[in-house]
Each structure stands twice: as C-alpha cells, then as structure tokens.
Amino acid sequence: MAQSDFHSRLIGWLKILLPLVALGILSTLFLVARTIDPDNAIPYADVDVEDRLREPRMTAPNYAGLTADGAALTIRADEARPASDSGTRASALALSGVLETPDGGRTELLAGAGQIDPGARRILLTDGVTIRSSTGWQVQGENLTAAMDTTDIEMPDAVTATGPAGVVTADSLRLTQAGDGEDSYLLVFNGAVKLVYAPAN
C-alpha cells in the first residue's frame, strides 16, 4: 500500500516537473539562439537550370571497360554531354584515361576534348593529346583515336615522342596488339620518322 502510494506521488511530481524542465530547455534555446543571417545560409549549387535543360551534361563522368584482349580501359572527364537527336556525338572536356594491359604495362592519356562514337566503338581525343607509358616514353600530338573493344590506338597527325632513348618525331603512330597471340603490343611510327638518339648515361 505504501509502495503504491509512493508510486502515485512520484508520478504526480513528474507530471509537474517534466513540463517545467521542458519549458526551461526551450526558453534557453530561444535566449541563446542567434539571429539567422540569410547571407550565411548553406550555399546550393550555382547552376543555371535553364541552361542545363537546354544542353544536358554530366559533371565528372567516368567510363570503365575491358577490351577483348584483356586490357582495362578507364576514361574520365571534367564534363560530358550526351549525344543529341540532331546527330551530334557524345562529347567531353578535359579527358584523362588509363589503359592497363595484361602484361603489366600502363599507358595514360590526356586530352583537351573528346567524342565517343558508340556505333563505331571508337573514342576520338582532340585539342592536344599526351600519352605517357610506364616504359618511360611520353608522346604528344594533336588528335588520337582509340577502339573501345580492343587495343587499337592511333595518332594520325604529327607526333613527338620523348623517352629513354631520345626523341622520335613521326607523321603518325599506332599501338595495337601484336599478332603472335601473346600478351604483347606493337607500337609503330609511320611516315617521316626521325630519331635523335640521346641515351641516359
């Protein structure tokens, strides 16, 4: 009996104390709270919505795939635009790519702009292209085309290659898988090829 009496009194006091504590907390929040400055509000993306609706695009897109001969191809860009109904191809700006071949080789690609032609399974890089190889060579040219389903990279314009053996200039170059059935690759310089031999000491 005494216990149930104590329990009833405790419940009665709690019914009074808890609302008072809640009021105290709320009043403290209102007293301590600062005035909201709209200029300090969380910034949202500074995007022109109408421009995005007119010309849809993606920011920082990423393409990754495996070629038929087992090389891993990854391509990234700062911005990409999808193909349109008017026939323009998918395009991108500030591209970088990596081709990792099964034999452990690594080739990095950099370009100012590019297009993807899914029908032809080709990638076209333009506006200055740089290729860096894990063998120590760096090749520079204006344009590059690469297959999306096999190792076939071509620079059809004048190229300059700098590496451990010196400097090579040529009218074009092509990197393909060698035809001997092994995990080997063939880099061919074409046209007026010039080598300035300067081996490292």
Wavefront OBJ file of the C-alpha trace (Angstrom):
o trace
v 0.000 0.000 0.000
v 2.790 2.396 0.991
v 4.643 1.450 -2.167
v 1.712 2.194 -4.467
v 1.165 5.466 -2.560
v 4.822 6.440 -3.191
v 4.463 5.496 -6.856
v 1.371 7.664 -7.267
v 3.079 10.650 -5.611
v 6.179 10.174 -7.813
v 4.033 10.168 -10.967
v 2.254 13.296 -9.753
v 5.535 15.149 -9.163
v 6.934 14.032 -12.528
v 3.835 15.365 -14.277
v 4.686 18.773 -12.846
v 8.498 18.678 -13.070
v 8.921 17.326 -16.606
v 6.887 20.060 -18.327
v 8.779 22.674 -16.262
v 12.139 21.186 -17.353
v 10.957 21.176 -20.970
v 9.930 24.839 -20.710
v 13.321 25.689 -19.201
v 15.152 23.980 -22.068
v 13.018 25.720 -24.694
v 13.481 29.145 -23.103
v 17.265 28.568 -23.003
v 17.252 27.697 -26.714
v 15.403 30.891 -27.581
v 17.630 33.043 -25.374
v 20.897 31.575 -26.711
v 19.853 31.290 -30.368
v 21.399 33.831 -32.716
v 19.596 35.796 -35.384
v 19.688 33.963 -38.727
v 21.669 35.761 -41.415
v 20.345 34.766 -44.870
v 23.764 35.564 -46.377
v 25.315 32.801 -44.259
v 22.832 30.158 -45.388
v 24.132 26.902 -46.805
v 25.114 27.559 -50.429
v 23.459 25.465 -53.079
v 24.957 24.555 -56.422
v 25.425 27.628 -58.570
v 23.849 26.101 -61.678
v 21.852 27.728 -64.443
v 18.873 25.340 -64.552
v 17.566 26.663 -67.872
v 20.988 26.161 -69.474
v 21.125 22.589 -68.134
v 17.675 21.861 -69.584
v 18.696 23.258 -72.993
v 22.026 21.423 -73.063
v 22.084 18.432 -70.687
v 25.502 17.445 -69.363
v 27.211 15.383 -66.692
v 29.908 16.557 -64.337
v 32.935 14.290 -63.753
v 31.700 11.271 -65.767
v 33.625 8.002 -65.729
v 33.813 5.181 -68.305
v 35.462 1.843 -67.465
v 35.642 -1.299 -69.540
v 37.693 -4.317 -70.504
v 38.950 -4.758 -74.039
v 38.647 -8.082 -75.886
v 42.352 -8.742 -75.354
v 42.087 -8.242 -71.597
v 43.327 -4.654 -71.192
v 41.485 -2.446 -68.681
v 40.421 0.944 -70.061
v 39.251 3.804 -67.838
v 38.337 7.284 -69.090
v 37.301 10.306 -67.007
v 36.359 13.875 -67.911
v 35.526 17.174 -66.242
v 32.258 17.441 -68.176
v 30.398 15.352 -70.750
v 27.402 15.961 -72.979
v 25.236 13.111 -74.272
v 24.529 12.523 -77.956
v 21.588 14.566 -79.223
v 18.662 13.772 -81.515
v 20.195 16.120 -84.110
v 23.045 13.643 -84.619
v 25.849 15.190 -82.555
v 28.023 12.642 -80.784
v 28.573 12.385 -77.057
v 31.420 14.738 -76.172
v 33.580 15.590 -73.183
v 36.065 18.178 -71.945
v 39.405 17.696 -70.156
v 39.712 13.948 -70.594
v 42.129 11.604 -68.888
v 42.376 7.882 -69.442
v 44.376 4.844 -68.383
v 44.970 1.641 -70.377
v 46.399 -1.219 -68.291
v 47.471 -4.220 -70.362
v 47.653 -7.799 -69.058
v 51.466 -7.794 -69.355
v 51.626 -5.100 -66.622
v 52.046 -2.119 -68.942
v 50.296 1.138 -68.168
v 49.504 3.937 -70.615
v 47.995 7.260 -69.527
v 46.067 9.511 -71.920
v 45.344 13.236 -71.531
v 43.354 15.418 -73.941
v 41.610 18.766 -74.023
v 38.402 17.378 -75.528
v 36.939 14.229 -76.998
v 33.974 12.423 -78.515
v 32.592 8.919 -78.125
v 31.047 7.135 -81.088
v 29.230 4.113 -79.592
v 28.158 2.846 -83.022
v 31.749 2.613 -84.265
v 33.041 1.694 -80.786
v 35.655 4.469 -81.110
v 36.868 7.329 -78.941
v 38.288 10.489 -80.559
v 40.528 12.737 -78.442
v 41.356 16.243 -79.699
v 42.781 19.641 -78.682
v 46.220 18.346 -77.752
v 46.849 14.768 -76.673
v 49.575 13.418 -74.399
v 50.355 9.719 -73.898
v 52.596 8.579 -71.042
v 53.815 4.986 -70.935
v 55.139 3.004 -67.980
v 58.201 2.291 -70.165
v 59.258 5.936 -69.768
v 58.003 7.315 -73.086
v 55.824 10.400 -73.499
v 54.096 11.028 -76.848
v 52.415 14.289 -77.819
v 50.178 15.052 -80.783
v 47.015 16.885 -81.746
v 44.495 14.025 -82.123
v 44.060 10.397 -81.087
v 41.527 7.677 -81.874
v 41.099 4.566 -79.731
v 38.915 1.488 -80.055
v 36.611 0.732 -77.139
v 36.637 -3.045 -77.541
v 40.256 -3.853 -78.490
v 43.715 -2.335 -78.073
v 43.963 -0.085 -81.126
v 45.233 3.454 -80.524
v 46.202 5.738 -83.388
v 47.568 9.287 -83.595
v 47.025 10.219 -87.250
v 48.845 13.571 -87.163
v 52.433 14.624 -86.451
v 53.715 13.238 -83.166
v 56.735 13.774 -80.915
v 57.870 11.037 -78.555
v 60.391 11.574 -75.768
v 61.867 8.674 -73.821
v 64.932 6.858 -72.505
v 66.492 6.534 -75.982
v 65.973 10.167 -77.039
v 63.382 11.967 -79.167
v 61.360 10.470 -82.037
v 59.249 12.542 -84.440
v 56.900 10.987 -86.996
v 53.883 11.711 -89.168
v 51.708 9.300 -87.159
v 51.792 6.322 -84.804
v 49.704 3.287 -83.954
v 49.594 0.974 -80.915
v 47.973 -2.452 -81.424
v 48.146 -5.928 -80.009
v 50.883 -7.974 -81.673
v 49.617 -10.740 -83.961
v 51.619 -13.527 -82.309
v 48.780 -14.476 -79.952
v 50.707 -13.486 -76.815
v 50.125 -10.605 -74.407
v 52.446 -8.317 -76.381
v 51.820 -4.977 -78.046
v 53.285 -3.257 -81.063
v 53.981 0.487 -81.319
v 54.677 1.646 -84.890
v 55.806 5.132 -86.004
v 54.848 5.912 -89.617
v 55.781 8.437 -92.292
v 58.838 10.658 -91.956
v 60.321 9.141 -88.806
v 63.332 10.836 -87.185
v 65.205 9.632 -84.087
v 67.594 11.850 -82.125
v 69.439 9.253 -80.088
v 70.381 10.518 -76.625
v 70.661 7.592 -74.187
v 70.884 8.323 -70.483
v 74.379 7.968 -69.002
l 1 2 3 4 5 6 7 8 9 10 11 12 13 14 15 16 17 18 19 20 21 22 23 24 25 26 27 28 29 30 31 32 33 34 35 36 37 38 39 40 41 42 43 44 45 46 47 48 49 50 51 52 53 54 55 56 57 58 59 60 61 62 63 64 65 66 67 68 69 70 71 72 73 74 75 76 77 78 79 80 81 82 83 84 85 86 87 88 89 90 91 92 93 94 95 96 97 98 99 100 101 102 103 104 105 106 107 108 109 110 111 112 113 114 115 116 117 118 119 120 121 122 123 124 125 126 127 128 129 130 131 132 133 134 135 136 137 138 139 140 141 142 143 144 145 146 147 148 149 150 151 152 153 154 155 156 157 158 159 160 161 162 163 164 165 166 167 168 169 170 171 172 173 174 175 176 177 178 179 180 181 182 183 184 185 186 187 188 189 190 191 192 193 194 195 196 197 198 199 200 201
